């Protein structure tokens, strides 16, 4: 593998590790957010799925060579 491909792979992995925190961080504070904003349980559940749905919405537009 050329150096550029290794750098790209490293960059993608580092960005993936960096984005894991915001996706996983909603659940521990969900009770406080729910109480502060007056959300119902269903709405609070939807709030936790937004980051995953945002990531998945970009998947159909990605080039096939990057599909896993």
N, C-alpha and C positions, 0 to 999 in steps of 0.2 A: 504494500500500500504506500502510495506517495505521502509525503509529509503533509500536504494540504488536506488530504482525506483524513489523516489522523487528527489534525487540528480541528477539522469540522466535526468529527465524531466526538472529540473531547468537549468542544463547545456545546454540542447538543446535549451531551450527558450532564454537563455542569448546569445548563439552563433547566434541564429536567429536575435535577436535584434542588435547584433554587425555587422552582415553582411548586414543589411538593408541600412546602410549609403552608402557604396560603390555602391550599386545597384541604389540608388536614386540620387547619387551625379553627375552622368554623364550629366543629362539633363541641369542643370543650367550653366554649363561651356561648353556646346556643341558648342555654337557659337564661343567661343575663340579657342577651339581645332580645329574646322573646318577651321577657318581662319589661324591658325598657321601651320597646316599640309597640307593645300590646299586640303581638302577632298570635294568630291561632297556631295550633300544632301543625296543621297541614301547610300553612304558609311558611312556618319555620323549617319544615322538611324540604319545601321547595327551595328555600334559601341555601340549603347545604348542597343541593344538586346543581346549582347554577355554574360553578367552576367546571364541573365535569361536562355539563352540556355545552358550555362554550368551547371547550377543547374538542369535543366530539363533532361539533358543527363544522369545524375546519377540516376534518378528516376526508370528506368526499372531494374537497378541492385540492388535496395534496397530490403531487405527481405519483403515478404508479411505481416508479422506481424506489420511492421512499416507503412504500407500504411494507408492513411487517407480516 
